Amino acid sequence: MRKAFAALMILGLFATGCATQEYVAKQIEPVQKKVDSLDQRVNALMKRVDALKGRVSGLESELNSVRSLAEEAKRLAKRADSKADEALNKAESAVRRAEAALQKKLRK
């Protein structure tokens, strides 16, 4: 778009006939260099943006994997907690039965 604008400026100057071709070329040259420089910078930035998009996509994928693993760990922890509660209840029941058996034996 900037190149087209520069070209239109040149055509406009030629149409009026007020400037020589050499003068116009000298006036346009710094502008054209600046436009070319900006084009290069924009292209470089676009490449960096594309690379960052790829990295973000990869990180999102990894994050989803981590979330899945965390959910699995949470599920397993709840299961382990439940099993531990069961074991505690069974142990307490065994202690009560053992105490009752001991008391019964001591009474004899």
VOGU-3710 file (C-alpha; in Angstrom, 3 decimals, decimal comma):
1> mrkafaalmi> 0,000/0,000/0,000  2,807/2,389/0,815  4,546/1,511/-2,409  1,347/2,264/-4,290  1,070/5,601/-2,498  4,657/6,442/-3,409  3,961/5,516/-7,019  0,850/7,722/-7,035  2,897/10,595/-5,670  5,391/10,172/-8,478
11> lglfatgcat> 2,644/10,028/-11,091  1,049/13,115/-9,597  4,291/15,038/-9,837  4,809/13,965/-13,439  1,255/14,919/-14,339  1,753/18,457/-13,097  5,036/18,782/-14,911  6,557/20,884/-12,131  9,410/18,622/-11,235  12,139/16,916/-13,138
21> qeyvakqiep> 12,429/13,186/-13,102  15,739/13,394/-11,263  14,307/15,690/-8,589  11,364/13,400/-8,001  13,636/10,359/-7,797  15,804/12,118/-5,204  12,755/13,097/-3,169  11,184/9,655/-3,311  14,358/7,648/-2,647  14,550/8,295/1,140
31> vqkkvdsldq> 10,842/7,612/1,504  11,145/4,405/-0,500  14,117/3,285/1,612  12,134/3,929/4,766  9,152/2,006/3,377  11,407/-0,904/2,399  12,988/-0,877/5,850  9,588/-0,882/7,517  8,444/-3,723/5,243  11,437/-5,781/6,339
41> rvnalmkrvd> 10,748/-5,070/9,994  7,068/-5,942/9,620  7,971/-9,206/7,876  10,449/-10,068/10,633  7,854/-9,286/13,295  5,252/-11,394/11,504  7,663/-14,333/11,510  8,209/-13,867/15,234  4,452/-13,663/15,832  3,934/-16,883/13,863
51> alkgrvsgle> 6,673/-18,594/15,881  5,079/-17,386/19,119  1,688/-18,668/17,969  3,267/-22,075/17,497  4,823/-21,957/20,945  1,530/-20,860/22,527  -0,266/-23,703/20,787  2,319/-26,150/22,111  2,017/-24,718/25,611  -1,768/-24,991/25,479
61> selnsvrsla> -1,406/-28,643/24,540  1,032/-29,228/27,401  -1,274/-27,383/29,788  -4,155/-29,639/28,808  -1,950/-32,679/29,458  -0,957/-31,307/32,866  -4,603/-30,632/33,707  -5,480/-34,180/32,744  -2,670/-35,556/34,903  -3,726/-33,334/37,810
71> eeakrlakra> -7,310/-34,576/37,554  -6,073/-38,173/37,503  -3,843/-37,498/40,529  -6,785/-35,921/42,342  -8,969/-38,934/41,561  -6,268/-41,332/42,759  -5,693/-39,290/45,930  -9,401/-39,410/46,752  -9,387/-43,153/46,155  -6,315/-43,584/48,383
81> dskadealnk> -7,952/-41,457/51,083  -11,060/-43,613/50,904  -8,974/-46,799/51,123  -7,047/-45,354/54,084  -10,329/-44,578/55,851  -11,480/-48,147/55,203  -8,217/-49,544/56,578  -8,474/-47,314/59,648  -12,036/-48,456/60,289  -11,013/-52,099/59,916
91> aesavrraea> -8,036/-51,592/62,235  -10,205/-49,891/64,852  -12,719/-52,725/64,576  -9,923/-55,282/64,984  -8,640/-53,416/68,048  -12,134/-53,443/69,588  -12,519/-57,159/68,890  -9,058/-57,882/70,323  -9,818/-55,816/73,431  -13,140/-57,588/73,832
101> alqkklrk> -11,448/-60,980/73,456  -8,788/-59,960/75,972  -11,415/-58,791/78,461  -13,328/-62,009/77,974  -10,182/-64,082/78,558  -9,243/-62,047/81,639  -12,682/-62,642/83,186  -12,292/-66,399/83,023
//
